[in-house]
């Protein structure tokens, strides 16, 4: 990710633009995911747990409405 300092631009504005580009590019999520090795079976277990959590939240929302 590259940003160049524009004429009359402050360092804070440059940093803000850089952070925005990094966020939009999804770089941080990729870096965090690759920080440690996670086996395929562990990935499946995590995905299953997330799906169960989403289903519970959806059920709670439906019961509430």
ZIWO-V487652 format. One record per backbone hydrogen bond with DSSP energy under -0.5 kcal/mol. CO is the residue of the C=O (numbers start at 0). NH is the residue of the N-H. Records with the same first field share a line. If there is no record, write none. Layout:
CO->NH + NH
This chain:
5->8
9->13
10->14
11->15
12->16
13->17
14->18
15->19
16->20
17->21
18->22
19->23
20->24
21->25 + 26
22->25
25->29
26->30
27->31
28->32
29->33
30->34
31->34
38->42
39->43
40->44
41->45
42->46
43->47
44->48
45->49
46->50
47->51
48->52
49->53
50->54
51->55
52->56
53->57
54->58
55->59
56->60
57->61
58->62
59->63
60->64
